[in-house]
Structures are given as C-alpha cells and as structure tokens.
C-alpha cells in the first residue's frame, strides 16, 4: 500500500473558529496533509458552550486532528485581544513559526433576522454579528501576521460566504448586517493581499457552497449519511456539499507554490476542485454558486444535473 503523501510536513497552521463546520474540516485536512495545526474555538468540554449554544467542542476537533496528524486544540476567544496575543506567544514559543492562518470565525448567523430592514433589525444583535464576523478577523490578523511574515510564503485564508459575482448585489434576503459582513471579507482580503505581498505572503478568500454543516443537518433533522432525506423539505439542498470539500481545496492551496494567482480574490470550493482535481466525499464536484444563480434564484425546479 502506498503511504499517504504529507506535503505540508514542517508547516504550522492556525485555524481560528475550528469548533465545527468548514473550519473544523479544514483543520483536519491540513493536519492530514502534514501540517501541525492549532485549532481554536470557544465551545469547550471544560469551559462550556459559547453563545452559539451548539454541542460541538474544540476538544472534539482536537481528537479528529489527532486521528490523522498532529496539532493542538485550544480554547480562545478571538475577540479578546490579550487571549489572541497569548496564543501567538504560545505558537512562537512552541514552534517558532506560523505559515498558514485560516480565519474561519463567525457564528453570527444566529443573530440574523432574515428579511428585516436595517431599522427593523435588533441593533445589539446586528452589532454583535459585526463583532464576530469582522472584528474577530481583524484582531486575529493584526496579532498573528507579524509572526507569519517573518518567512516568505505565508498564506492567509479568509473564509467567507458567496462569490464576488454573487455578493456584488445586496443580499436582501439575508439583510443589512449579514450582507455587510460578507462584503467586508472580500475587501479585507484585497487589503491584506496588498500588504502581505510586500513580505512574500498571500491572502485569499474562499467560499464553500451550501454547506452540510452540523447546524444545517440538525435544521433538517438528518445526518451526514442520509442528508438526501432533507430534500423533501428543501429540494434545492440537492446541491449541498460536505465541509470536507472546501477543506480539501484549502489544503491544496496551502501546497500550491503558485497560489499567488488567487491573491486578493474570492474563490469557491468548486473552482478549487477544478483547479486541483479533487472531489467531495461522494465523488462529485458540486458547483453550488452557479446552481444558486441559474436554478434556485430563478425559481426553477430543483435539479442538480450538470452541476456536479
């Protein structure tokens, strides 16, 4: 049997917000590829749940990492500047370097009031969404980049929702605050690419499609292995993808020495799959954002033919 390749051996990665969803899967795939992964989150078996109030814990992410590679799971609130500073000091002390940062923080969707106008939206809830989706990313990048940029070749990934084309128009169904967070991510990525490039680094925003996260599966009352039963309630869920799909794309980006071609831009999990020739766990390549534009948003019957 051929031994698995581990192209990221010797690299050190930080995946912020890795308790669940895409960020958890990304932490696992980076570890599988050989990187030492620091996975951070707020929900903990010892410290209790975060405000998101989900059962997943950062310790569980640590167990998943340990099953395929090496890393450390830590309880960190990325809105706490001193906590992030202490995290950077720990990484520097233990590893002396940081090559990859995945800014996967959010969870602000629990505060969304979909369909409400700005003046109808609870202001405290909306501002909290901005704190989680913008401030947490800014604080983390601010504290982490000085360590990352000591070596050329650093990679910063901003995890977002929506392609450039899709987010060009106001996402009225999601509302003012959600739209602002996701639009801001692309602007931050462009700014960071400009600044990091002067030190040999690269910043890229990556969007999954309709993600079969733990929360989404629970919403439809299904599991990862029987997710198609959700199609009775939401037929367009047919285009959904596992968290592993985008995770494989980010692991491939981290390996690619010519990834600067994507610098400052937003790329989808499907675009990465096309570039690096990989599939989702079911052997397909869901092109979710093209499907959403060409089928779902046009009110056509759900049919993923030609989109996988």
HUGI-V198971 format. One record per residue. N is the residue number from 0. SS is DSSP state (2 for helix, 1 for strand, 0 for the rest). OMEGA is omega as a letter, one per 40 degrees, with the letter a starting at -180 (none if undefined). NEAR is the number of other C-alpha atoms within 8 Angstrom. Layout:
N/SS/OMEGA/NEAR  N/SS/OMEGA/NEAR
//
This chain:
0/0/i/2  1/0/i/3  2/0/i/4  3/0/i/4  4/0/a/5  5/0/a/8  6/0/a/7  7/0/i/11  8/0/a/9  9/0/i/7  10/0/i/11  11/1/a/13  12/1/i/14  13/1/i/12  14/1/a/16  15/1/a/14  16/0/a/15  17/0/a/19  18/0/a/16  19/0/i/14  20/2/a/11  21/2/a/15  22/2/i/15  23/2/a/13  24/2/i/13  25/2/i/17  26/2/a/16  27/2/a/13  28/2/i/12  29/2/i/16  30/2/i/15  31/2/a/11  32/0/i/13  33/0/a/14  34/0/i/16  35/1/a/15  36/1/i/15  37/1/i/13  38/1/a/19  39/1/i/15  40/1/a/15  41/0/a/13  42/0/a/15  43/1/i/13  44/0/a/9  45/0/a/4  46/0/i/6  47/1/a/7  48/0/i/13  49/0/i/8  50/0/i/4  51/0/i/7  52/0/i/6  53/0/a/7  54/0/a/6  55/0/i/9  56/0/i/14  57/2/i/19  58/2/i/10  59/2/i/9  60/2/i/16  61/2/i/12  62/2/i/8  63/2/i/9  64/2/a/15  65/2/a/9  66/2/a/6  67/2/a/9  68/0/a/13  69/1/i/11  70/1/a/13  71/1/i/9  72/1/a/11  73/1/i/10  74/1/a/10  75/0/i/10  76/0/a/9  77/0/i/12  78/0/i/10  79/0/a/7  80/2/a/9  81/2/i/6  82/2/i/10  83/2/i/15  84/2/i/10  85/2/i/8  86/2/i/9  87/2/i/11  88/2/i/8  89/2/i/8  90/2/i/11  91/2/a/11  92/2/a/7  93/2/a/6  94/2/i/8  95/0/a/7  96/0/i/10  97/0/a/15  98/0/a/12  99/1/i/14  100/1/i/12  101/1/i/13  102/1/a/14  103/0/a/13  104/0/i/12  105/0/a/9  106/0/a/8  107/2/a/11  108/2/i/8  109/2/i/6  110/2/a/9  111/0/i/13  112/0/a/8  113/0/i/7  114/0/i/8  115/0/i/9  116/0/a/8  117/2/a/8  118/2/i/6  119/2/a/6  120/0/i/10  121/0/a/7  122/2/a/6  123/2/i/6  124/2/a/10  125/2/i/12  126/2/i/9  127/2/i/10  128/2/i/16  129/2/i/13  130/2/a/10  131/2/a/14  132/2/a/14  133/2/a/11  134/2/a/10  135/2/i/12  136/2/a/12  137/2/i/8  138/2/a/12  139/2/i/11  140/2/a/9  141/2/a/8  142/2/a/11  143/2/a/10  144/2/i/8  145/2/i/8  146/2/a/10  147/2/a/12  148/0/i/12  149/0/i/7  150/0/i/9  151/0/i/8  152/0/i/8  153/0/a/13  154/1/i/12  155/1/i/12  156/1/i/12  157/1/i/13  158/1/a/11  159/1/a/12  160/0/i/9  161/0/i/12  162/0/i/11  163/2/a/8  164/2/a/6  165/2/a/9  166/2/i/12  167/0/i/6  168/0/i/6  169/0/a/6  170/0/a/9  171/0/a/8  172/0/i/6  173/0/i/11  174/0/a/15  175/2/a/10  176/2/i/12  177/2/i/11  178/2/a/13  179/2/i/9  180/2/a/12  181/2/i/13  182/2/a/9  183/2/a/9  184/2/i/12  185/2/i/14  186/2/i/8  187/2/a/8  188/2/i/14  189/2/i/12  190/2/a/9  191/2/i/11  192/2/i/14  193/2/a/9  194/2/a/8  195/2/a/12  196/2/i/9  197/0/i/7  198/0/i/9  199/0/a/11  200/0/a/14  201/1/i/16  202/1/a/15  203/1/i/16  204/1/a/15  205/1/i/14  206/1/i/14  207/0/i/16  208/0/i/14  209/0/a/9  210/1/i/11  211/0/i/13  212/0/i/11  213/2/a/8  214/2/a/7  215/2/i/9  216/2/i/13  217/2/i/9  218/2/a/7  219/2/i/8  220/0/a/7  221/0/i/11  222/0/i/8  223/0/a/7  224/0/i/4  225/0/a/7  226/2/a/10  227/2/i/7  228/2/i/7  229/2/a/12  230/2/i/11  231/2/i/6  232/0/a/6  233/0/a/7  234/2/a/9  235/2/i/9  236/2/i/10  237/2/a/10  238/2/a/13  239/0/a/11  240/1/i/12  241/0/i/11  242/2/a/14  243/2/a/12  244/2/i/13  245/2/i/14  246/2/i/15  247/2/i/11  248/2/a/13  249/2/i/12  250/2/i/12  251/2/i/9  252/2/a/9  253/2/a/11  254/2/a/8  255/0/i/7  256/0/a/6  257/0/a/5  258/2/i/10  259/2/i/7  260/2/a/5  261/2/a/9  262/0/i/11  263/0/a/15  264/0/i/10  265/1/i/12  266/1/a/12  267/1/i/13  268/2/i/13  269/2/i/11  270/2/i/8  271/2/i/13  272/2/i/12  273/2/a/8  274/2/a/6  275/2/i/8  276/0/i/7  277/0/a/9  278/0/i/10  279/0/a/12  280/0/i/8  281/0/i/5  282/0/i/6  283/0/i/8  284/0/a/11  285/0/i/12  286/0/a/11  287/2/a/12  288/2/i/10  289/2/i/8  290/2/a/12  291/2/a/9  292/2/a/10  293/2/a/8  294/2/a/12  295/2/a/12  296/0/i/8  297/0/i/7  298/0/i/6  299/0/i/7  300/0/a/6  301/0/i/9  302/0/a/7  303/0/i/9  304/0/a/5  305/0/i/4  306/0/i/11  307/0/none/9
//
